[in-house]
Amino acid sequence: KTVAYKNSNGKRTDVLTEIDARKVGVSVVRAYHYPPSNPYTEAEAKVILESKLGDLPLSRANADPVDVWSRSILHVIAYDAQYADMVQTAWSKLDAALKADAILFLTVTDGQDGHIYP
């Protein structure tokens, strides 16, 4: 479901879904750089995670009251297993308060993600 927002220029979440009748906001980010054959670093993963996790409460606060969710999922689409490993390593080292209301969902595409980003 598309989320209704109070401020169309404010922070946004990609989609609103329900799990066990609870609203959950889902934000998506891609763990990728060019050229993809170069190793993805923990520092790169930390930057995207901190940025997206920092936006989650702002997005929830911007949601129309009818669409406010109680938990967030951060869905990271990783180019390959090495990228995913760096995401998991960075996640494990993040401040607990930053990721307190978020669930990490990690997908590895093995580079087969061209159809996701036309």
C-alpha positions as CSV (number, residue, x, y, z in Angstrom):
1,K,0.0,0.0,0.0
2,T,1.2,3.5,-0.7
3,V,1.5,5.6,2.4
4,A,-0.4,8.9,2.8
5,Y,1.8,11.7,4.2
6,K,1.2,14.9,5.9
7,N,4.0,16.6,4.1
8,S,4.7,15.5,0.5
9,N,8.2,16.9,0.7
10,G,9.1,15.1,4.0
11,K,10.8,11.8,4.5
12,R,8.9,8.8,3.1
13,T,8.9,5.1,3.3
14,D,8.5,2.9,0.2
15,V,5.5,0.8,1.1
16,L,3.2,0.0,3.9
17,T,2.3,-3.7,4.6
18,E,0.7,-5.7,7.4
19,I,2.1,-8.6,9.4
20,D,-0.3,-10.2,11.8
21,A,-2.7,-7.3,11.4
22,R,0.0,-4.8,12.4
23,K,1.1,-2.0,10.1
24,V,4.8,-2.2,9.0
25,G,6.6,0.4,7.0
26,V,9.1,-1.0,4.5
27,S,12.0,1.0,3.3
28,V,14.3,-0.3,0.5
29,V,18.0,0.5,-0.2
30,R,20.5,-1.1,-2.6
31,A,23.9,-2.1,-1.4
32,Y,25.8,-1.5,-4.6
33,H,28.7,0.5,-6.1
34,Y,30.4,0.7,-9.5
35,P,32.2,-1.3,-10.6
36,P,30.4,-4.0,-8.7
37,S,33.5,-6.3,-8.9
38,N,35.3,-4.0,-6.5
39,P,34.8,-5.2,-2.9
40,Y,32.0,-3.5,-1.0
41,T,33.3,-2.0,2.3
42,E,31.9,-2.1,5.8
43,A,32.1,1.8,5.7
44,E,29.9,1.9,2.7
45,A,27.3,-0.4,4.3
46,K,27.4,1.7,7.5
47,V,26.6,4.9,5.5
48,I,23.6,3.5,3.8
49,L,22.3,1.8,7.0
50,E,22.7,4.8,9.2
51,S,21.1,7.1,6.6
52,K,18.1,4.9,6.0
53,L,17.6,4.0,9.7
54,G,17.8,7.7,10.6
55,D,15.1,8.4,8.1
56,L,12.7,5.7,9.4
57,P,11.4,7.7,12.5
58,L,11.1,10.9,10.4
59,S,9.1,9.0,7.8
60,R,6.8,7.5,10.4
61,A,6.3,10.9,12.0
62,N,5.4,12.3,8.5
63,A,2.8,9.6,7.8
64,D,-0.9,10.4,8.0
65,P,-2.3,9.1,11.3
66,V,-4.4,6.5,9.5
67,D,-1.2,5.0,8.0
68,V,1.2,5.2,11.0
69,W,3.1,1.9,11.5
70,S,4.5,0.4,14.7
71,R,7.6,-1.4,13.2
72,S,9.8,-0.8,10.2
73,I,11.6,-3.2,7.9
74,L,14.8,-2.1,6.2
75,H,15.1,-4.2,3.1
76,V,18.6,-4.1,1.7
77,I,19.2,-5.5,-1.8
78,A,22.8,-6.6,-1.9
79,Y,24.6,-7.2,-5.2
80,D,26.3,-10.4,-4.0
81,A,27.2,-12.4,-0.9
82,Q,30.3,-10.2,-0.2
83,Y,28.1,-7.1,-0.2
84,A,25.6,-8.8,2.1
85,D,28.4,-9.8,4.5
86,M,29.5,-6.2,4.8
87,V,25.9,-5.1,5.4
88,Q,25.5,-7.7,8.2
89,T,28.9,-6.7,9.7
90,A,28.0,-3.0,9.7
91,W,24.5,-3.8,11.1
92,S,25.9,-5.8,14.0
93,K,28.1,-2.8,15.0
94,L,25.4,-0.1,14.8
95,D,24.0,1.5,18.0
96,A,21.1,-0.5,19.3
97,A,19.0,2.6,19.7
98,L,19.3,3.4,15.9
99,K,18.0,0.0,14.9
100,A,15.7,-0.6,17.8
101,D,12.4,-0.4,15.8
102,A,13.8,-1.9,12.6
103,I,14.0,-5.4,11.2
104,L,16.8,-6.0,8.6
105,F,15.7,-8.0,5.6
106,L,18.6,-8.8,3.3
107,T,18.3,-10.1,-0.3
108,V,21.2,-11.2,-2.3
109,T,20.7,-10.9,-6.1
110,D,24.1,-12.2,-7.3
111,G,24.0,-9.4,-9.8
112,Q,20.7,-10.5,-11.3
113,D,18.8,-7.3,-10.4
114,G,18.6,-5.4,-13.6
115,H,14.8,-6.0,-13.8
116,I,14.5,-4.3,-10.4
117,Y,16.1,-1.1,-11.5
118,P,15.1,-0.5,-15.1
